[in-house]
Amino acid sequence: MAEWINSLIKIISIMFAGLLMIFLGKYNQKSKIAPWLKLFCQVVIVSIAITAGVRIEFLRNYSGGYWYLSYLSIPVTVIWLLTITNSIGQTDESGDTTPITVLIAALTFFIVSVFQRQGLLIAEVLSLFLIVFSSIIIFEKKKSKADRNNYFSIYYMFFGYLLAVIAIVGVLKSTAALTLLTPLLILGFPIIDTSYSFIANYLRDDYLGNVNESKLKQQLMEHGFSWKGANLIIVSACFYLSFVAIIISIKENIYLFTTMIGVGYLAYYWLRQRILKGEAIINYNQFKEKLELFGVPIDRLNLQQALERIDYFVRGERARLVITPDTLAVMRARTDRQYLEITKQADLVTPDGAGLLWAAAFLEKPLPERITGIDLINHICELAVKKGYRLYLLGAEEKVIKKAVQNLKEKYPGLQIVGYHHGYFDDNDDSEAPEGLRINDIINDITEKKPDFLLVGMGVPKQEIWISNYKDRLGVPVCIGIGGSFDVLSGKIPRAPLWMQSHGMEWVFRIIKEPKRIIRMIQLPSFIWLVFLGKIDLLFRVEK
């Protein structure tokens, strides 16, 4: 019974000192009292907790035994309480990170106390209180972000003070061998930040003047991280160090501790190098309404807008190139410089791939809709019937292209397909090719028949290279690379059911029908990984 009473008295004393810390924070926010006066007031307040028995009296040695502090107990306790109090009180310029780091620390202290199983009642009660209090602040919706940060900053010294107390009455009272490491890990980032800030101010002969400014956050931003990115680094560091603290409190293995810290540092170093490198996976050109994914410019328009632009091209005076890349084509552009340059020079690039839409949406630059090569051809045929435009088809096998022409004419009565030719010809050596397979013969056939559209299905990137090389000689207003669409139009390969089309699963159907395509799909995991890296870049890097 006496122990419960003593614990209650200690909790009341701790909370009374905490209440005074809140009043100090509120007064400091209004009047900006001198740093030395604020420090003096903090010493007086923490003395109340020390009088109630909140002291660092001993630390356990990892090799066995204890370090008793004796007459150093009170000054060490004061230094500890003041350091953590002012560490958590660092200016939170970007908002919201302090309550989150406090929640992480309080939750970690509670978990460690529970795992120690040594009846650390006061630490557990105070940790639960701080968990609830910081959660309320995090999920407060009544004020704007700036107002909330300004309003709740009066509690930051209280947060730091209470965390410092929890470390003393909880973890530091434990008999675990690595108890000194645990609070240092949990409160590691705030302690390092304050120490760095103090040293930086000392070198500027401004010892306490700006100690509440987060110098590490400023340093992160100077290295290319955005405000949001710097905050994420801080929160991630606090979370990871807290995770390490929990593991170490259970395993008590110094080698495991060293390994985990090393892994954390390597992760930060890797991220920092990515940010310094400055390569963006995705960019948005607002002036041209284009989204660049791995350098490939994709027009941000829907199918109807694409058709309107194509219709405009037909009425133009020069040959235009339209490209419909899928996910694998975009991946090819990363290693095929010629194909990448052709996509940059194209007059219209539409996304033919569910993966491209997913990547754009995931990277917070969504595309209006997927425009497949087949859908584009069908709508062009409708437009051609309506306006009397003429088509020429080039590519695929002889029987496939013939069947595709037949099917299109049956589906769209009145459609003018003025010519077609299979794609198996050699355009490198005209003199040795049989008549009808010479490149000049094919070009002459196209130019004589004067189509408004040239649909080329010879596969990526061959079709784009061919169009780019000859479009000016051909003089066709609109040249479009359509990949393997002739196989679908001819009926050689059926198109996926509508439900698979609408859910972006056409590629699954194509693999079922053409198992050999699975080899090409090996690049998809790499694409997904690169998109995730792009997401990391967007989260942490300053947007250009």
C-alpha positions as CSV (number, residue, x, y, z in Angstrom):
1,M,0.0,0.0,0.0
2,A,2.8,2.4,0.9
3,E,4.5,1.7,-2.4
4,W,1.3,2.7,-4.3
5,I,1.0,5.9,-2.3
6,N,4.7,6.8,-3.0
7,S,4.1,6.1,-6.7
8,L,1.0,8.3,-6.7
9,I,2.8,11.1,-5.0
10,K,5.7,10.8,-7.5
11,I,3.2,10.9,-10.4
12,I,1.5,14.0,-9.0
13,S,4.8,15.8,-8.6
14,I,5.9,14.8,-12.1
15,M,2.7,16.0,-13.6
16,F,2.7,19.3,-11.6
17,A,6.2,20.0,-12.9
18,G,4.9,19.1,-16.4
19,L,2.0,21.6,-16.0
20,L,4.6,24.3,-15.1
21,M,6.5,23.4,-18.2
22,I,3.4,24.0,-20.3
23,F,2.8,27.4,-18.7
24,L,6.5,28.2,-19.5
25,G,6.0,27.1,-23.1
26,K,2.9,29.3,-23.4
27,Y,4.5,32.3,-21.9
28,N,7.6,31.8,-24.1
29,Q,5.4,31.6,-27.2
30,K,3.9,35.0,-26.4
31,S,6.8,36.9,-25.0
32,K,9.9,35.1,-26.3
33,I,11.8,35.2,-23.0
34,A,15.6,35.3,-23.0
35,P,17.3,31.9,-23.5
36,W,19.2,32.1,-20.2
37,L,15.9,33.0,-18.3
38,K,14.1,30.1,-19.9
39,L,16.9,27.7,-19.0
40,F,16.8,29.0,-15.4
41,C,13.0,28.4,-15.2
42,Q,13.5,24.9,-16.5
43,V,16.1,24.1,-13.8
44,V,13.6,25.2,-11.1
45,I,10.8,23.1,-12.6
46,V,12.8,19.9,-13.0
47,S,14.0,20.4,-9.4
48,I,10.5,19.5,-8.3
49,A,10.6,16.2,-10.1
50,I,14.1,15.5,-8.7
51,T,12.8,16.3,-5.2
52,A,10.1,13.7,-5.7
53,G,12.7,11.0,-6.4
54,V,13.2,11.2,-10.2
55,R,16.9,10.6,-10.3
56,I,19.5,8.8,-12.3
57,E,21.2,6.9,-9.5
58,F,23.0,4.1,-11.3
59,L,23.6,2.5,-14.7
60,R,24.3,-1.1,-15.4
61,N,27.6,-2.1,-16.9
62,Y,27.4,-4.3,-19.9
63,S,30.1,-6.6,-18.6
64,G,28.3,-6.9,-15.3
65,G,27.8,-4.8,-12.1
66,Y,26.6,-1.2,-11.8
67,W,28.0,2.3,-12.1
68,Y,26.7,4.2,-9.0
69,L,26.7,8.0,-9.6
70,S,26.4,9.0,-5.9
71,Y,27.0,12.8,-5.7
72,L,26.9,13.1,-9.5
73,S,23.3,11.8,-9.5
74,I,21.5,15.2,-9.3
75,P,23.7,17.1,-11.8
76,V,23.5,14.3,-14.3
77,T,19.7,14.1,-13.8
78,V,19.4,17.9,-14.4
79,I,21.5,17.7,-17.5
80,W,19.5,14.8,-18.8
81,L,16.1,16.4,-18.1
82,L,17.1,19.8,-19.6
83,T,18.8,18.2,-22.7
84,I,15.7,16.1,-23.6
85,T,13.3,18.9,-22.7
86,N,15.0,21.3,-25.2
87,S,15.6,18.6,-27.8
88,I,11.9,17.9,-28.2
89,G,11.3,21.7,-28.2
90,Q,13.2,22.2,-31.5
91,T,11.4,24.5,-33.8
92,D,9.1,22.4,-36.1
93,E,9.1,24.6,-39.2
94,S,7.4,22.2,-41.5
95,G,4.8,21.1,-39.0
96,D,3.6,17.9,-37.4
97,T,6.9,16.0,-36.9
98,T,7.3,16.7,-33.2
99,P,4.0,15.1,-32.1
100,I,4.8,12.1,-34.3
101,T,8.3,11.6,-32.9
102,V,6.9,12.0,-29.4
103,L,4.2,9.3,-30.1
104,I,6.9,7.0,-31.5
105,A,9.1,7.6,-28.4
106,A,6.3,7.2,-25.9
107,L,5.1,4.0,-27.6
108,T,8.6,2.6,-27.7
109,F,9.1,3.3,-24.0
110,F,5.9,1.6,-23.1
111,I,6.8,-1.5,-25.2
112,V,10.3,-1.7,-23.7
113,S,8.8,-1.3,-20.1
114,V,6.3,-4.1,-20.8
115,F,9.1,-6.4,-22.2
116,Q,11.3,-5.8,-19.2
117,R,8.5,-7.2,-17.0
118,Q,9.9,-5.5,-13.9
119,G,6.8,-3.6,-12.6
120,L,7.8,-0.2,-14.0
121,L,4.3,1.1,-13.3
122,I,5.1,4.9,-13.3
123,A,6.9,4.6,-16.7
124,E,4.0,2.7,-18.2
125,V,1.3,5.1,-16.9
126,L,3.2,8.2,-18.1
127,S,3.9,6.5,-21.5
128,L,0.2,5.7,-22.0
129,F,-0.7,9.3,-21.1
130,L,1.8,10.7,-23.6
131,I,0.6,8.3,-26.3
132,V,-2.9,9.5,-25.9
133,F,-2.0,13.2,-25.6
134,S,0.3,13.2,-28.7
135,S,-2.3,11.2,-30.7
136,I,-4.9,13.8,-30.0
137,I,-2.6,16.5,-31.3
138,I,-1.7,14.5,-34.4
139,F,-5.3,13.9,-35.3
140,E,-6.6,17.4,-34.4
141,K,-8.6,18.7,-37.4
142,K,-10.0,22.0,-36.2
143,K,-7.1,24.2,-37.1
144,S,-5.0,24.6,-40.2
145,K,-1.6,23.0,-40.3
146,A,0.3,26.2,-39.5
147,D,-2.1,27.2,-36.8
148,R,-2.0,23.7,-35.2
149,N,1.8,23.8,-35.2
150,N,1.9,27.2,-33.7
151,Y,-0.7,26.4,-31.1
152,F,0.6,23.0,-30.0
153,S,4.3,24.1,-29.8
154,I,3.5,25.3,-26.3
155,Y,3.5,21.6,-25.3
156,Y,6.8,20.7,-26.9
157,M,8.9,21.4,-23.7
158,F,6.4,19.4,-21.7
159,F,6.7,16.5,-24.2
160,G,10.5,16.5,-23.8
161,Y,10.4,16.8,-20.1
162,L,8.0,13.9,-19.8
163,L,10.0,11.6,-22.1
164,A,13.1,12.4,-20.1
165,V,11.3,11.5,-16.9
166,I,9.9,8.2,-18.4
167,A,13.5,7.2,-19.4
168,I,14.6,7.7,-15.8
169,V,11.8,6.0,-13.9
170,G,11.4,3.3,-16.5
171,V,14.2,2.1,-18.7
172,L,17.1,3.4,-16.7
173,K,15.7,1.6,-13.6
174,S,15.8,-1.7,-15.5
175,T,18.4,-4.4,-14.8
176,A,18.9,-5.0,-18.5
177,A,22.5,-4.7,-19.5
178,L,22.0,-2.3,-22.4
179,T,19.7,0.1,-20.6
180,L,21.8,3.1,-21.4
181,L,21.5,2.5,-25.1
182,T,17.7,2.2,-25.1
183,P,16.8,5.8,-24.1
184,L,19.7,7.2,-26.2
185,L,18.3,5.3,-29.2
186,I,14.6,6.3,-28.6
187,L,15.6,9.9,-28.2
188,G,18.6,9.7,-30.4
189,F,17.6,12.1,-33.2
190,P,16.4,15.0,-30.9
191,I,19.6,14.6,-28.8
192,I,21.9,14.7,-31.9
193,D,19.9,17.6,-33.4
194,T,20.2,19.7,-30.2
195,S,23.9,18.9,-29.8
196,Y,24.6,19.8,-33.5
197,S,22.6,23.0,-33.1
198,F,24.5,24.0,-30.0
199,I,27.9,23.3,-31.6
200,A,26.8,25.2,-34.7
201,N,25.8,28.2,-32.6
202,Y,28.9,28.0,-30.5
203,L,31.1,28.3,-33.7
204,R,29.0,31.4,-34.5
205,D,29.4,32.9,-31.0
206,D,25.7,32.6,-30.5
207,Y,25.6,29.9,-27.8
208,L,21.9,29.9,-26.9
209,G,20.4,32.4,-29.2
210,N,19.0,30.0,-31.9
211,V,19.4,26.7,-30.1
212,N,15.7,26.0,-30.9
213,E,16.3,25.9,-34.6
214,S,16.8,22.5,-36.1
215,K,20.2,22.6,-37.7
216,L,20.0,19.0,-38.9
217,K,16.8,19.8,-40.8
218,Q,18.5,22.8,-42.4
219,Q,21.4,20.6,-43.3
220,L,19.2,18.0,-44.9
221,M,17.5,20.7,-47.0
222,E,20.9,22.0,-48.1
223,H,21.6,18.5,-49.4
224,G,18.7,18.7,-51.7
225,F,15.9,17.3,-49.5
226,S,12.6,19.1,-49.5
227,W,10.9,20.2,-46.3
228,K,8.7,17.2,-46.5
229,G,11.6,15.0,-47.2
230,A,13.6,16.4,-44.2
231,N,10.6,15.7,-42.0
232,L,10.3,12.2,-43.4
233,I,14.0,11.6,-42.7
234,I,13.5,12.7,-39.1
235,V,10.4,10.6,-38.5
236,S,11.9,7.6,-40.2
237,A,15.1,7.9,-38.2
238,C,13.1,8.1,-34.9
239,F,11.0,5.1,-35.9
240,Y,14.0,3.0,-36.9
241,L,16.0,3.9,-33.8
242,S,13.0,3.0,-31.7
243,F,12.7,-0.3,-33.5
244,V,16.4,-1.0,-32.8
245,A,15.8,0.0,-29.1
246,I,13.0,-2.6,-28.8
247,I,15.1,-5.3,-30.4
248,I,18.2,-4.5,-28.2
249,S,16.1,-4.5,-25.1
250,I,15.0,-8.0,-25.9
251,K,18.2,-9.5,-27.4
252,E,20.8,-7.5,-25.5
253,N,23.4,-8.2,-28.2
254,I,26.0,-5.4,-28.9
255,Y,26.9,-7.0,-32.3
256,L,23.3,-7.0,-33.4
257,F,23.0,-3.3,-32.3
258,T,26.1,-2.4,-34.3
259,T,24.8,-4.2,-37.4
260,M,21.3,-2.6,-37.3
261,I,22.9,0.9,-36.8
262,G,25.1,0.2,-39.8
263,V,22.2,-0.9,-42.0
264,G,20.3,2.2,-41.0
265,Y,23.2,4.5,-41.9
266,L,23.7,2.7,-45.3
267,A,20.0,3.2,-46.1
268,Y,20.3,6.9,-45.4
269,Y,23.6,7.2,-47.4
270,W,22.0,5.4,-50.4
271,L,19.0,7.8,-50.2
272,R,21.3,10.9,-49.9
273,Q,23.3,9.8,-52.9
274,R,20.1,9.4,-55.0
275,I,19.0,12.9,-54.0
276,L,22.4,14.4,-54.7
277,K,22.5,12.6,-58.1
278,G,19.3,14.6,-59.0
279,E,17.9,12.2,-61.6
280,A,14.1,12.3,-61.7
281,I,12.1,9.3,-63.0
282,I,9.1,11.4,-63.7
283,N,8.8,15.0,-64.8
284,Y,5.8,17.1,-65.8
285,N,6.0,19.8,-68.5
286,Q,3.1,22.0,-67.7
287,F,3.6,24.2,-70.8
288,K,3.4,21.2,-73.2
289,E,1.0,19.2,-71.1
290,K,3.4,16.2,-71.3
291,L,4.4,13.8,-68.6
292,E,8.0,12.4,-69.0
293,L,8.4,8.9,-67.6
294,F,12.0,7.6,-67.8
295,G,12.5,10.4,-70.3
296,V,9.7,9.3,-72.6
297,P,7.2,12.3,-73.1
298,I,3.6,11.1,-72.8
299,D,0.8,13.5,-73.7
300,R,-1.8,14.0,-71.0
301,L,-5.0,13.8,-72.9
302,N,-7.9,11.4,-73.3
303,L,-8.9,9.4,-76.4
304,Q,-11.3,12.1,-77.7
305,Q,-8.6,14.8,-77.3
306,A,-6.1,12.5,-79.1
307,L,-8.5,12.0,-82.0
308,E,-9.0,15.8,-82.3
309,R,-5.3,16.3,-82.5
310,I,-4.9,13.5,-85.0
311,D,-7.6,15.1,-87.1
312,Y,-5.8,18.4,-87.0
313,F,-2.6,16.6,-88.1
314,V,-4.4,15.2,-91.2
315,R,-5.2,18.7,-92.3
316,G,-1.6,19.9,-91.8
317,E,1.2,20.4,-94.3
318,R,3.8,18.0,-92.9
319,A,4.2,14.4,-91.9
320,R,3.5,13.6,-88.2
321,L,4.6,10.7,-86.1
322,V,2.3,9.2,-83.5
323,I,3.7,6.6,-81.0
324,T,1.7,4.4,-78.7
325,P,4.3,2.9,-76.2
326,D,3.4,0.4,-73.6
327,T,5.3,-0.3,-70.4
328,L,8.0,-2.4,-72.0
329,A,8.5,0.2,-74.7
330,V,9.1,2.8,-72.1
331,M,11.6,0.5,-70.4
332,R,13.4,0.0,-73.7
333,A,13.8,3.8,-74.0
334,R,16.1,3.6,-70.9
335,T,18.7,1.7,-72.8
336,D,17.9,2.5,-76.4
337,R,19.0,6.0,-77.0
338,Q,17.8,6.1,-80.6
339,Y,14.3,5.1,-79.7
340,L,14.2,7.6,-76.8
341,E,15.2,10.4,-79.1
342,I,12.4,9.4,-81.6
343,T,9.8,9.5,-78.8
344,K,11.0,13.0,-77.9
345,Q,10.6,14.1,-81.5
346,A,7.2,12.5,-82.0
347,D,4.2,14.7,-82.5
348,L,1.9,12.6,-80.2
349,V,2.7,9.9,-77.7
350,T,-0.3,8.0,-76.1
351,P,0.0,5.6,-73.2
352,D,-0.8,2.0,-74.4
353,G,-0.2,0.1,-71.1
354,A,-1.9,-0.3,-67.8
355,G,1.5,-0.1,-66.1
356,L,2.0,3.4,-67.4
357,L,-1.2,4.6,-65.9
358,W,-0.4,2.9,-62.6
359,A,3.0,4.5,-62.5
360,A,1.8,8.0,-63.3
361,A,-1.0,7.8,-60.6
362,F,1.4,6.3,-58.0
363,L,3.9,9.1,-58.7
364,E,1.1,11.7,-58.2
365,K,1.0,12.8,-61.9
366,P,-2.0,10.8,-63.2
367,L,-2.8,10.3,-66.9
368,P,-6.4,10.8,-68.1
369,E,-6.9,7.3,-69.5
370,R,-5.2,4.4,-71.3
371,I,-5.2,4.7,-75.2
372,T,-4.5,1.3,-76.7
373,G,-3.3,0.9,-80.3
374,I,-6.4,-1.1,-81.1
375,D,-8.8,1.5,-79.7
376,L,-6.9,4.2,-81.6
377,I,-7.2,2.3,-84.9
378,N,-10.9,1.6,-84.5
379,H,-11.6,5.3,-83.8
380,I,-9.4,6.4,-86.6
381,C,-11.4,4.1,-88.9
382,E,-14.6,5.7,-87.8
383,L,-13.1,9.1,-88.3
384,A,-11.9,8.1,-91.8
385,V,-15.3,6.8,-92.8
386,K,-16.9,10.0,-91.6
387,K,-14.5,12.4,-93.3
388,G,-13.3,10.3,-96.3
389,Y,-9.7,9.8,-95.1
390,R,-7.6,7.2,-96.7
391,L,-5.5,4.5,-95.0
392,Y,-2.4,2.4,-95.9
393,L,-1.4,-0.6,-93.8
394,L,2.2,-1.8,-93.5
395,G,3.5,-4.7,-91.4
396,A,2.9,-8.3,-90.2
397,E,2.8,-11.4,-92.4
398,E,1.1,-11.4,-95.8
399,K,-1.9,-13.4,-94.8
400,V,-2.3,-11.5,-91.5
401,I,-2.3,-8.1,-93.2
402,K,-4.8,-9.2,-95.9
403,K,-7.1,-10.6,-93.2
404,A,-6.8,-7.4,-91.2
405,V,-7.7,-5.3,-94.2
406,Q,-10.7,-7.5,-94.9
407,N,-12.0,-7.4,-91.4
408,L,-11.7,-3.6,-91.2
409,K,-13.6,-3.1,-94.4
410,E,-16.3,-5.4,-93.2
411,K,-16.5,-3.7,-89.8
412,Y,-16.4,-0.1,-91.3
413,P,-18.3,0.0,-94.6
414,G,-17.0,2.8,-96.8
415,L,-13.6,2.7,-95.3
416,Q,-10.9,3.5,-97.9
417,I,-7.9,1.3,-97.4
418,V,-5.9,2.3,-100.5
419,G,-3.1,-0.1,-100.0
420,Y,-1.2,-2.5,-97.8
421,H,2.0,-4.4,-97.6
422,H,3.5,-7.0,-95.3
423,G,6.4,-6.1,-93.1
424,Y,9.0,-8.7,-94.3
425,F,11.2,-6.6,-96.6
426,D,14.8,-5.5,-96.4
427,D,15.3,-1.8,-96.5
428,N,19.1,-2.0,-96.2
429,D,20.1,-3.4,-99.7
430,D,17.6,-2.4,-102.5
431,S,19.8,-3.8,-105.3
432,E,19.6,-7.4,-104.1
433,A,16.0,-7.5,-102.9
434,P,13.3,-9.0,-105.3
435,E,11.1,-6.5,-107.1
436,G,8.2,-5.6,-104.8
437,L,10.3,-6.0,-101.7
438,R,12.6,-3.1,-102.4
439,I,12.3,-0.2,-100.1
440,N,11.9,2.3,-102.9
441,D,9.1,0.2,-104.4
442,I,7.2,0.3,-101.1
443,I,7.8,4.0,-100.6
444,N,6.7,4.8,-104.2
445,D,3.5,2.7,-103.7
446,I,2.6,4.6,-100.6
447,T,3.4,8.0,-102.1
448,E,1.4,7.2,-105.3
449,K,-1.7,6.2,-103.4
450,K,-1.5,9.3,-101.1
451,P,-3.0,8.0,-97.9
452,D,-3.9,10.3,-95.0
453,F,-2.9,7.6,-92.5
454,L,0.0,5.1,-92.5
455,L,-0.4,2.4,-89.9
456,V,2.9,0.6,-89.4
457,G,3.0,-2.7,-87.4
458,M,6.5,-3.9,-87.3
459,G,7.2,-4.0,-83.6
460,V,9.0,-1.6,-81.2
461,P,11.4,0.0,-82.0
462,K,11.7,-1.1,-85.7
463,Q,8.5,0.6,-86.7
464,E,9.3,3.9,-85.0
465,I,12.8,3.9,-86.6
466,W,11.4,3.2,-90.0
467,I,8.8,5.9,-89.8
468,S,11.3,8.4,-88.5
469,N,13.7,7.6,-91.4
470,Y,11.1,7.8,-94.2
471,K,8.1,9.9,-93.1
472,D,9.4,13.0,-94.9
473,R,9.8,11.1,-98.2
474,L,6.4,9.4,-97.7
475,G,4.5,12.7,-97.2
476,V,1.8,10.9,-95.3
477,P,0.1,13.4,-92.8
478,V,-0.2,10.9,-90.0
479,C,2.1,7.9,-89.4
480,I,1.4,5.6,-86.5
481,G,3.3,2.7,-85.0
482,I,0.8,0.1,-83.8
483,G,3.0,-2.8,-82.7
484,G,1.2,-6.2,-83.0
485,S,-2.3,-4.7,-83.5
486,F,-2.6,-6.4,-87.0
487,D,-2.5,-9.8,-85.3
488,V,-5.6,-8.7,-83.2
489,L,-7.4,-7.0,-86.1
490,S,-6.9,-10.1,-88.3
491,G,-8.3,-12.4,-85.6
492,K,-5.0,-14.3,-85.4
493,I,-4.9,-13.4,-81.7
494,P,-8.3,-12.7,-80.0
495,R,-8.5,-9.6,-77.9
496,A,-9.0,-10.0,-74.1
497,P,-12.6,-10.0,-72.7
498,L,-13.9,-6.6,-71.8
499,W,-13.6,-7.1,-68.1
500,M,-9.9,-7.8,-68.5
501,Q,-9.5,-4.7,-70.7
502,S,-11.3,-2.5,-68.2
503,H,-9.1,-3.8,-65.3
504,G,-5.8,-3.3,-67.2
505,M,-5.2,-7.1,-67.5
506,E,-4.9,-7.5,-71.2
507,W,-1.3,-8.4,-70.8
508,V,-2.3,-11.4,-68.8
509,F,-4.5,-12.6,-71.6
510,R,-1.7,-12.0,-74.2
511,I,0.7,-14.2,-72.1
512,I,-1.9,-17.0,-72.0
513,K,-2.3,-16.8,-75.8
514,E,1.4,-16.3,-76.5
515,P,3.5,-17.9,-73.7
516,K,6.7,-16.8,-75.4
517,R,5.8,-13.2,-74.3
518,I,6.6,-14.2,-70.7
519,I,10.3,-13.6,-71.5
520,R,9.5,-9.9,-72.3
521,M,7.6,-9.6,-69.0
522,I,10.8,-10.2,-67.0
523,Q,11.4,-6.4,-67.2
524,L,8.1,-5.7,-65.3
525,P,9.5,-6.3,-61.8
526,S,12.4,-3.9,-62.7
527,F,9.8,-1.3,-63.9
528,I,7.9,-1.6,-60.6
529,W,11.1,-1.2,-58.6
530,L,12.1,1.8,-60.6
531,V,8.7,3.4,-60.0
532,F,9.0,2.9,-56.3
533,L,12.4,4.6,-56.5
534,G,10.7,7.5,-58.3
535,K,8.2,7.7,-55.5
536,I,11.0,8.0,-53.0
537,D,12.5,10.8,-55.1
538,L,9.2,12.7,-55.1
539,L,8.8,12.3,-51.3
540,F,12.3,13.5,-50.4
541,R,13.7,15.7,-53.2
542,V,13.0,19.4,-53.7
543,E,10.7,19.6,-56.7
544,K,12.4,21.5,-59.6
